[in-house]
Amino acid sequence: MKKLLLLSFTVIASLSVSLAQPTIYTADNNPGAIGGVNVFLGPTALVGAIAAAVDDDIIHVVRSSLNYGTITIDKRLNIFGIGLNPDTDGNERSIVGTVTIADPAASGTRISGLHIPTILNLGGVAGVLSNILIENCNILRIQHISTITTDITNLIIRNNVLGSGFGAGSDETIDLIANFHSNVIIANNVIYGTSNNDNGFINANNSTSVENNIFSGSDSNDNAFETFNGNTVKNNIFLRVAPRARLAVVNNTFEYNLSFSCATRCSFLSTGGNTEAFNLVGVDPLLANSPLNNAIDFATFDPTLDPVAPSPAIGTGEGGTDMGVFGGPAPMKLSGTLIPLIQSLTLPSMILKGTDLPVQIKAEGN
């Protein structure tokens, strides 16, 4: 009888754990913000929310004109900001300083909708960091830390705006350490800036998939890649960025890409173990509004392919998909908003006593 009771208790305990719901926390550093249950306020709001959370919990980062500061993620969390360019009143974003995801215990973390004007660090703690999703963010640089080499596997970087020009620096926009990463997908991002001293935007190896991105540079000396070996490049658009690497570029596959306005370096390599097929070279992709420079103005930026002309990138990607950020299995959403969002709220300035209050709400749900 005791054994039967023990078995029943074990089953019930396991069921209760599997049915546990994540706790939702809110970080709000806006002056005058009102607190509540699981709401953290002030300059350390996001740091406090991370400290209180446990694996699989959700943290909403309220948009603000104030930076939430530097954070370190040492557990499996889901952190959601307001998005890339949400269609809503005001221009505040969920701005965070340097972000570090180093501890292997943070495997499974998802970051979405943050503005990170400095660096997102990956690794720095011994072990394997896996299943990281970075999406719908505006990030200056994603860096694989080399002080203590961490193996990174199953990393997805998608639907982001990355870069802003290297300025006086010479670092890559996405820098992954050779031989210490695997199963990496870099997809449906806008990667822009100027590769100072001809350095490349992406440093990656080991079967990294680079697909449906738009590379936008400042002049024809910009390189899309730094050291780039054994990868797949497909359905991308290169604007004033050569689809080449500054250093070693061997054993890559270049298919269904388009390059434009990169002088004599627009061609795709077919030597050194590289192969190329079905690429369009020196062809204008006819984007709605994507200037050939190293600046992105969110108020006017629109990489939509012209449907009237039509754009030569429409339907010419692999399997008939579009080239660029709106093609492939995960098309980019320019607003970059995953959480339900109230876009506008209209109320009358005055109503009669005892009458109903008419309210018009425009919202976007997900």
C-alpha positions as CSV (number, residue, x, y, z in Angstrom):
1,M,0.0,0.0,0.0
2,K,2.8,2.4,0.8
3,K,4.4,1.7,-2.6
4,L,1.2,2.6,-4.4
5,L,0.8,5.8,-2.5
6,L,4.3,6.8,-3.2
7,L,3.8,6.2,-6.9
8,S,0.6,8.2,-7.0
9,F,2.4,11.1,-5.3
10,T,5.2,11.0,-7.8
11,V,2.9,11.2,-10.7
12,I,0.9,14.1,-9.2
13,A,4.1,16.0,-8.4
14,S,5.4,15.6,-11.9
15,L,2.1,16.7,-13.4
16,S,2.0,19.8,-11.3
17,V,5.5,20.8,-12.5
18,S,4.6,20.2,-16.1
19,L,1.4,22.4,-15.8
20,A,3.2,25.2,-14.0
21,Q,2.7,28.5,-15.8
22,P,5.5,31.1,-16.3
23,T,5.3,34.2,-14.2
24,I,5.1,37.5,-16.1
25,Y,7.2,40.3,-14.8
26,T,7.2,44.0,-15.9
27,A,10.2,46.3,-15.9
28,D,9.3,50.0,-16.1
29,N,11.9,52.7,-15.5
30,N,9.7,55.6,-16.6
31,P,9.5,58.4,-14.1
32,G,6.2,58.3,-12.2
33,A,5.5,54.7,-13.3
34,I,3.0,52.9,-11.0
35,G,4.1,49.6,-9.4
36,G,2.1,46.5,-8.7
37,V,2.5,42.7,-8.4
38,N,5.6,41.6,-10.2
39,V,6.3,45.1,-11.4
40,F,9.8,46.5,-11.0
41,L,10.4,50.2,-11.1
42,G,13.3,52.7,-11.4
43,P,16.8,52.5,-12.8
44,T,17.3,48.9,-11.8
45,A,13.9,47.7,-12.9
46,L,15.2,45.2,-15.5
47,V,18.0,43.9,-13.3
48,G,15.5,43.3,-10.5
49,A,13.0,41.5,-12.8
50,I,15.8,39.2,-14.0
51,A,16.9,38.4,-10.5
52,A,13.4,37.6,-9.4
53,A,12.6,35.4,-12.4
54,V,13.2,31.7,-12.8
55,D,13.5,29.5,-15.8
56,D,10.9,30.1,-18.6
57,D,9.5,33.2,-17.0
58,I,8.5,36.2,-19.1
59,I,9.7,39.8,-18.7
60,H,8.1,42.7,-20.5
61,V,10.3,45.8,-20.8
62,V,8.2,48.9,-21.1
63,R,9.3,51.4,-23.7
64,S,11.1,54.4,-22.2
65,S,13.4,57.3,-23.2
66,L,15.7,56.0,-20.4
67,N,18.2,53.2,-20.8
68,Y,17.6,50.2,-18.6
69,G,21.3,49.7,-18.2
70,T,23.6,46.7,-18.5
71,I,22.1,43.2,-17.9
72,T,23.4,39.7,-17.5
73,I,21.1,36.8,-18.3
74,D,22.0,33.6,-16.3
75,K,18.8,31.6,-16.7
76,R,16.4,30.6,-19.4
77,L,14.2,33.6,-19.9
78,N,11.8,35.3,-22.4
79,I,12.5,39.0,-22.6
80,F,10.2,41.1,-24.7
81,G,10.5,44.8,-25.6
82,I,8.2,47.1,-27.5
83,G,9.7,46.1,-30.9
84,L,11.7,47.5,-33.8
85,N,9.5,50.3,-35.1
86,P,6.0,49.8,-33.6
87,D,3.0,51.6,-35.1
88,T,2.0,53.5,-32.0
89,D,2.1,56.9,-30.5
90,G,5.5,58.1,-29.4
91,N,9.0,57.0,-30.5
92,E,10.3,55.5,-27.2
93,R,11.8,52.1,-27.4
94,S,12.9,49.4,-24.9
95,I,16.5,50.5,-24.7
96,V,19.0,48.3,-22.9
97,G,22.7,48.7,-22.4
98,T,25.2,45.9,-22.9
99,V,23.5,42.5,-22.8
100,T,25.5,39.3,-21.8
101,I,24.2,35.8,-22.2
102,A,27.2,33.7,-21.0
103,D,26.1,31.1,-18.6
104,P,25.1,27.7,-20.1
105,A,22.1,27.8,-17.7
106,A,20.7,30.6,-20.0
107,S,20.3,28.1,-22.8
108,G,16.8,28.4,-24.3
109,T,16.7,32.2,-23.8
110,R,14.6,34.3,-26.2
111,I,15.2,38.1,-26.6
112,S,12.8,40.1,-28.7
113,G,12.0,43.8,-29.4
114,L,14.9,45.4,-27.6
115,H,17.1,48.3,-28.7
116,I,20.7,47.5,-27.8
117,P,22.9,50.4,-28.9
118,T,26.1,48.7,-27.8
119,I,26.9,45.0,-27.7
120,L,25.1,41.7,-27.1
121,N,27.7,39.3,-25.7
122,L,27.4,35.5,-26.1
123,G,29.5,33.2,-24.1
124,G,32.3,33.8,-21.7
125,V,31.5,30.9,-19.3
126,A,32.8,27.4,-19.9
127,G,30.3,24.9,-21.3
128,V,27.7,24.8,-24.1
129,L,25.2,27.7,-24.7
130,S,22.4,26.5,-26.9
131,N,19.0,27.3,-28.3
132,I,19.3,31.1,-28.2
133,L,16.8,33.2,-30.2
134,I,17.5,36.9,-30.9
135,E,14.8,38.6,-32.9
136,N,13.1,41.9,-33.7
137,C,15.9,43.8,-32.1
138,N,18.1,46.8,-33.1
139,I,21.6,45.9,-32.1
140,L,25.0,47.5,-32.8
141,R,27.0,44.3,-32.5
142,I,26.7,40.6,-31.6
143,Q,29.9,39.3,-30.2
144,H,31.0,35.7,-29.2
145,I,33.3,36.3,-26.2
146,S,36.7,34.6,-26.5
147,T,38.1,35.1,-23.0
148,I,36.7,31.7,-21.9
149,T,35.5,29.9,-25.0
150,T,31.9,28.8,-24.9
151,D,30.5,26.4,-27.5
152,I,27.4,28.0,-29.0
153,T,24.9,25.8,-30.8
154,N,21.4,26.3,-32.2
155,L,21.7,30.1,-32.4
156,I,19.0,31.9,-34.4
157,I,19.5,35.6,-35.3
158,R,16.5,36.8,-37.3
159,N,14.3,39.8,-38.1
160,N,16.8,42.3,-36.6
161,V,18.3,45.5,-37.7
162,L,22.0,45.1,-37.0
163,G,24.9,47.7,-37.1
164,S,25.0,51.4,-37.6
165,G,28.5,51.8,-39.0
166,F,31.7,50.6,-37.3
167,G,33.0,54.2,-37.0
168,A,36.5,54.2,-35.7
169,G,36.3,50.6,-34.7
170,S,37.1,47.6,-36.8
171,D,34.9,44.9,-35.3
172,E,32.4,42.8,-37.2
173,T,28.6,43.2,-36.7
174,I,28.2,39.5,-36.0
175,D,31.5,37.9,-34.7
176,L,31.5,34.1,-34.0
177,I,34.6,32.3,-33.0
178,A,35.8,29.7,-35.5
179,N,35.3,26.0,-34.5
180,F,33.2,26.9,-31.4
181,H,29.8,27.4,-33.0
182,S,27.4,25.2,-34.9
183,N,23.8,25.2,-36.3
184,V,23.7,29.0,-36.6
185,I,21.0,30.7,-38.7
186,I,21.3,34.4,-39.6
187,A,18.1,35.2,-41.5
188,N,15.8,38.1,-42.5
189,N,18.0,40.8,-41.0
190,V,19.0,44.2,-42.2
191,I,22.7,44.4,-41.7
192,Y,24.1,47.9,-42.5
193,G,27.0,50.2,-41.9
194,T,30.5,50.7,-43.2
195,S,33.1,48.0,-42.8
196,N,36.0,50.1,-41.6
197,N,39.3,49.1,-43.2
198,D,37.4,46.7,-45.4
199,N,36.6,44.4,-42.5
200,G,33.5,42.2,-43.0
201,F,30.1,42.4,-41.4
202,I,29.9,38.7,-40.5
203,N,32.6,36.4,-39.1
204,A,31.3,32.8,-39.1
205,N,32.2,29.2,-40.0
206,N,30.9,25.6,-39.6
207,S,27.7,25.4,-41.8
208,T,26.3,28.8,-40.8
209,S,23.2,29.6,-42.9
210,V,23.0,33.2,-44.0
211,E,19.6,33.7,-45.8
212,N,17.1,36.4,-46.8
213,N,19.2,39.3,-45.4
214,I,19.8,42.7,-46.8
215,F,23.3,44.0,-46.6
216,S,23.6,47.7,-47.0
217,G,27.0,49.5,-47.1
218,S,28.5,52.9,-47.7
219,D,30.8,52.1,-50.6
220,S,32.0,49.3,-52.9
221,N,35.0,48.6,-50.6
222,D,32.7,47.1,-47.9
223,N,32.8,43.3,-47.5
224,A,29.9,41.2,-46.4
225,F,32.2,38.8,-44.6
226,E,35.4,38.6,-42.6
227,T,36.6,35.0,-42.2
228,F,33.9,32.9,-43.8
229,N,34.3,29.1,-44.3
230,G,31.9,26.2,-45.0
231,N,28.7,28.2,-45.0
232,T,25.5,28.6,-47.1
233,V,24.5,32.0,-48.5
234,K,21.1,32.2,-50.2
235,N,18.3,34.7,-51.0
236,N,20.3,37.7,-49.8
237,I,20.4,41.2,-51.3
238,F,23.8,43.0,-51.3
239,L,23.7,46.8,-51.7
240,R,27.1,48.5,-52.1
241,V,28.5,45.5,-50.2
242,A,30.7,43.0,-52.0
243,P,29.6,39.4,-51.3
244,R,33.2,38.6,-50.5
245,A,35.3,38.1,-47.4
246,R,38.3,40.2,-46.3
247,L,40.2,37.1,-45.1
248,A,39.7,33.4,-45.9
249,V,36.6,32.6,-47.8
250,V,36.5,28.9,-48.8
251,N,34.0,26.0,-49.3
252,N,30.9,28.2,-49.2
253,T,27.7,27.9,-51.3
254,F,26.3,31.1,-52.9
255,E,22.9,30.6,-54.4
256,Y,19.9,32.8,-55.4
257,N,21.4,36.1,-54.2
258,L,21.4,39.5,-55.8
259,S,24.2,42.1,-55.7
260,F,24.1,45.7,-56.8
261,S,26.3,48.8,-56.9
262,C,29.5,47.2,-55.6
263,A,31.7,48.1,-58.6
264,T,33.7,45.1,-60.0
265,R,33.3,43.1,-56.8
266,C,29.6,42.2,-57.2
267,S,30.3,38.7,-58.5
268,F,30.0,35.6,-56.3
269,L,33.0,33.4,-55.9
270,S,33.4,30.0,-57.6
271,T,37.0,29.3,-56.7
272,G,38.7,28.2,-53.5
273,G,36.1,25.5,-53.0
274,N,33.2,28.0,-53.2
275,T,30.3,27.4,-55.6
276,E,27.8,29.8,-57.0
277,A,24.5,29.4,-58.9
278,F,21.3,31.3,-59.8
279,N,22.7,34.7,-58.6
280,L,21.9,38.1,-60.1
281,V,24.9,40.3,-60.4
282,G,24.8,44.1,-60.9
283,V,21.0,44.2,-60.9
284,D,18.9,46.8,-59.1
285,P,16.5,45.1,-56.6
286,L,14.1,48.1,-56.8
287,L,13.4,48.5,-53.1
288,A,10.7,50.9,-52.1
289,N,13.0,53.1,-50.0
290,S,16.4,51.6,-48.9
291,P,19.1,54.2,-49.6
292,L,22.5,53.0,-50.7
293,N,24.3,54.3,-47.6
294,N,25.2,53.3,-44.0
295,A,22.2,55.0,-42.3
296,I,18.7,53.7,-41.5
297,D,15.9,56.2,-40.9
298,F,13.1,54.2,-39.4
299,A,10.6,56.9,-40.4
300,T,11.2,56.3,-44.1
301,F,13.0,53.0,-44.4
302,D,11.1,50.5,-46.5
303,P,12.9,47.5,-48.1
304,T,9.7,46.3,-49.7
305,L,10.3,44.9,-53.2
306,D,8.6,47.0,-55.9
307,P,5.6,44.9,-57.1
308,V,4.8,47.1,-60.1
309,A,8.1,47.3,-62.0
310,P,8.4,44.5,-60.8
311,S,11.5,43.9,-58.6
312,P,13.8,41.2,-60.1
313,A,14.1,39.8,-56.5
314,I,10.4,38.8,-56.4
315,G,10.0,35.1,-56.7
316,T,13.6,34.5,-57.8
317,G,14.9,33.1,-54.5
318,E,15.3,29.4,-53.7
319,G,12.0,27.5,-54.4
320,G,10.3,30.6,-55.7
321,T,10.5,32.7,-52.6
322,D,11.5,36.4,-52.6
323,M,15.0,37.5,-52.0
324,G,15.5,39.8,-49.1
325,V,13.9,40.2,-45.7
326,F,10.3,39.4,-46.7
327,G,11.1,36.0,-48.2
328,G,11.8,32.6,-46.7
329,P,10.0,30.8,-43.8
330,A,10.2,33.8,-41.4
331,P,9.5,37.1,-43.3
332,M,10.6,40.2,-41.5
333,K,7.9,42.4,-39.8
334,L,9.1,46.0,-39.8
335,S,7.3,46.8,-36.6
336,G,9.1,43.9,-34.8
337,T,6.3,43.7,-32.3
338,L,5.3,40.4,-30.7
339,I,3.3,41.5,-27.7
340,P,-0.3,42.9,-28.0
341,L,0.0,46.6,-28.7
342,I,-2.4,49.5,-28.4
343,Q,-1.7,51.8,-31.3
344,S,-4.1,54.6,-30.5
345,L,-6.8,55.4,-28.0
346,T,-9.5,58.0,-28.8
347,L,-11.8,59.5,-26.1
348,P,-14.2,62.4,-26.3
349,S,-13.1,65.5,-24.3
350,M,-16.6,65.7,-22.7
351,I,-19.7,63.6,-22.2
352,L,-23.1,64.1,-20.6
353,K,-23.6,62.6,-17.1
354,G,-25.3,59.2,-17.3
355,T,-24.4,58.5,-20.9
356,D,-22.1,55.8,-22.3
357,L,-18.4,56.7,-22.9
358,P,-17.5,56.0,-26.6
359,V,-14.0,54.7,-26.9
360,Q,-12.1,53.9,-30.1
361,I,-9.1,51.6,-29.7
362,K,-6.8,50.6,-32.5
363,A,-4.6,47.7,-31.5
364,E,-2.4,45.1,-33.0
365,G,-2.6,41.6,-31.6
366,N,-0.3,38.6,-31.9
